[in-house]
Amino acid sequence: MPAATISAVKLMYHPSDLAAMDPLVLMKNLDHVRMTSRRLSYILQQQVHLYTPEANQLREQIDRYVEAERQIEGEMARRRIRA
């Protein structure tokens, strides 16, 4: 994903909030964002015509959850927490 696209995605978590989270909460949030992005991807593939405004909204939501997953994984790596 190009850097311009990444910066356009609204972050779900502020870095200081992630740094303050308990490791168990980080892992639970990681599970949540992974399941949600996969569920939204499934909906996009199976139930929404690819060129509708709803599809574009789903893509934006998926991008947001994928970025949240990256944020959480980065924080877990920084703290050397294994899922």
Phi and psi in degrees as GROMACS dihedral restraints (atoms count N, CA, C in turn):
[ dihedral_restraints ]
;  ai    aj    ak    al  type     phi  dphi    fc
    3     4     5     6     1   -63.1    20    10
    4     5     6     7     1   152.0    20    10
    6     7     8     9     1   -59.3    20    10
    7     8     9    10     1   -36.7    20    10
    9    10    11    12     1   -62.9    20    10
   10    11    12    13     1   -36.9    20    10
   12    13    14    15     1   -69.6    20    10
   13    14    15    16     1   -41.5    20    10
   15    16    17    18     1   -62.3    20    10
   16    17    18    19     1   -44.2    20    10
   18    19    20    21     1   -67.2    20    10
   19    20    21    22     1   -22.8    20    10
   21    22    23    24     1   -77.2    20    10
   22    23    24    25     1   -19.4    20    10
   24    25    26    27     1   -77.8    20    10
   25    26    27    28     1   126.5    20    10
   27    28    29    30     1   -71.7    20    10
   28    29    30    31     1   128.7    20    10
   30    31    32    33     1   -71.4    20    10
   31    32    33    34     1   138.4    20    10
   33    34    35    36     1   -82.1    20    10
   34    35    36    37     1   -30.9    20    10
   36    37    38    39     1  -126.2    20    10
   37    38    39    40     1   138.5    20    10
   39    40    41    42     1   -78.7    20    10
   40    41    42    43     1   138.6    20    10
   42    43    44    45     1   -53.0    20    10
   43    44    45    46     1   -37.0    20    10
   45    46    47    48     1   -70.0    20    10
   46    47    48    49     1   -30.9    20    10
   48    49    50    51     1   -66.0    20    10
   49    50    51    52     1   -42.8    20    10
   51    52    53    54     1   -62.5    20    10
   52    53    54    55     1   -42.1    20    10
   54    55    56    57     1   -63.2    20    10
   55    56    57    58     1   -28.3    20    10
   57    58    59    60     1   -88.2    20    10
   58    59    60    61     1   -10.3    20    10
   60    61    62    63     1   -72.6    20    10
   61    62    63    64     1   142.9    20    10
   63    64    65    66     1   -64.0    20    10
   64    65    66    67     1   144.9    20    10
   66    67    68    69     1   -54.8    20    10
   67    68    69    70     1   -37.5    20    10
   69    70    71    72     1   -65.4    20    10
   70    71    72    73     1   -39.1    20    10
   72    73    74    75     1   -66.8    20    10
   73    74    75    76     1   -40.5    20    10
   75    76    77    78     1   -57.8    20    10
   76    77    78    79     1   -47.5    20    10
   78    79    80    81     1   -64.9    20    10
   79    80    81    82     1   -39.7    20    10
   81    82    83    84     1   -64.6    20    10
   82    83    84    85     1   -42.7    20    10
   84    85    86    87     1   -65.2    20    10
   85    86    87    88     1   -37.3    20    10
   87    88    89    90     1   -62.1    20    10
   88    89    90    91     1   -45.2    20    10
   90    91    92    93     1   -59.2    20    10
   91    92    93    94     1   -43.3    20    10
   93    94    95    96     1   -62.2    20    10
   94    95    96    97     1   -48.0    20    10
   96    97    98    99     1   -68.3    20    10
   97    98    99   100     1   -34.4    20    10
   99   100   101   102     1   -65.2    20    10
  100   101   102   103     1   -47.9    20    10
  102   103   104   105     1   -63.9    20    10
  103   104   105   106     1   -40.5    20    10
  105   106   107   108     1   -67.7    20    10
  106   107   108   109     1   -43.0    20    10
  108   109   110   111     1   -65.6    20    10
  109   110   111   112     1   -37.0    20    10
  111   112   113   114     1   -69.5    20    10
  112   113   114   115     1   -38.0    20    10
  114   115   116   117     1   -65.0    20    10
  115   116   117   118     1   -43.7    20    10
  117   118   119   120     1   -64.8    20    10
  118   119   120   121     1   -37.9    20    10
  120   121   122   123     1   -63.1    20    10
  121   122   123   124     1   -41.0    20    10
  123   124   125   126     1   -62.7    20    10
  124   125   126   127     1   -45.2    20    10
  126   127   128   129     1   -59.7    20    10
  127   128   129   130     1   -44.2    20    10
  129   130   131   132     1   -60.6    20    10
  130   131   132   133     1   -43.1    20    10
  132   133   134   135     1   -70.7    20    10
  133   134   135   136     1   -38.0    20    10
  135   136   137   138     1   -98.2    20    10
  136   137   138   139     1   -30.8    20    10
  138   139   140   141     1  -123.1    20    10
  139   140   141   142     1    -9.3    20    10
  141   142   143   144     1  -121.1    20    10
  142   143   144   145     1   133.0    20    10
  144   145   146   147     1   -64.6    20    10
  145   146   147   148     1   136.7    20    10
  147   148   149   150     1   -65.9    20    10
  148   149   150   151     1   -16.4    20    10
  150   151   152   153     1  -115.0    20    10
  151   152   153   154     1    22.6    20    10
  153   154   155   156     1   -95.9    20    10
  154   155   156   157     1   160.6    20    10
  156   157   158   159     1   -58.0    20    10
  157   158   159   160     1   -33.2    20    10
  159   160   161   162     1   -62.8    20    10
  160   161   162   163     1   -37.8    20    10
  162   163   164   165     1   -65.0    20    10
  163   164   165   166     1   -40.5    20    10
  165   166   167   168     1   -64.7    20    10
  166   167   168   169     1   -38.7    20    10
  168   169   170   171     1   -64.4    20    10
  169   170   171   172     1   -42.5    20    10
  171   172   173   174     1   -62.3    20    10
  172   173   174   175     1   -41.8    20    10
  174   175   176   177     1   -60.9    20    10
  175   176   177   178     1   -41.5    20    10
  177   178   179   180     1   -63.6    20    10
  178   179   180   181     1   -42.0    20    10
  180   181   182   183     1   -64.8    20    10
  181   182   183   184     1   -42.5    20    10
  183   184   185   186     1   -61.0    20    10
  184   185   186   187     1   -45.6    20    10
  186   187   188   189     1   -58.5    20    10
  187   188   189   190     1   -39.5    20    10
  189   190   191   192     1   -65.4    20    10
  190   191   192   193     1   -43.8    20    10
  192   193   194   195     1   -69.2    20    10
  193   194   195   196     1   -37.1    20    10
  195   196   197   198     1   -64.9    20    10
  196   197   198   199     1   -40.8    20    10
  198   199   200   201     1   -65.3    20    10
  199   200   201   202     1   -38.9    20    10
  201   202   203   204     1   -62.2    20    10
  202   203   204   205     1   -39.2    20    10
  204   205   206   207     1   -60.5    20    10
  205   206   207   208     1   -44.5    20    10
  207   208   209   210     1   -62.3    20    10
  208   209   210   211     1   -41.9    20    10
  210   211   212   213     1   -60.1    20    10
  211   212   213   214     1   -48.4    20    10
  213   214   215   216     1   -65.6    20    10
  214   215   216   217     1   -43.8    20    10
  216   217   218   219     1   -60.9    20    10
  217   218   219   220     1   -38.5    20    10
  219   220   221   222     1   -64.4    20    10
  220   221   222   223     1   -42.0    20    10
  222   223   224   225     1   -66.4    20    10
  223   224   225   226     1   -40.4    20    10
  225   226   227   228     1   -64.2    20    10
  226   227   228   229     1   -39.3    20    10
  228   229   230   231     1   -66.0    20    10
  229   230   231   232     1   -40.8    20    10
  231   232   233   234     1   -60.0    20    10
  232   233   234   235     1   -37.5    20    10
  234   235   236   237     1   -91.3    20    10
  235   236   237   238     1    -1.9    20    10
  237   238   239   240     1    60.3    20    10
  238   239   240   241     1    43.4    20    10
  240   241   242   243     1   -96.6    20    10
  241   242   243   244     1   132.0    20    10
  243   244   245   246     1  -105.3    20    10
  244   245   246   247     1   134.6    20    10
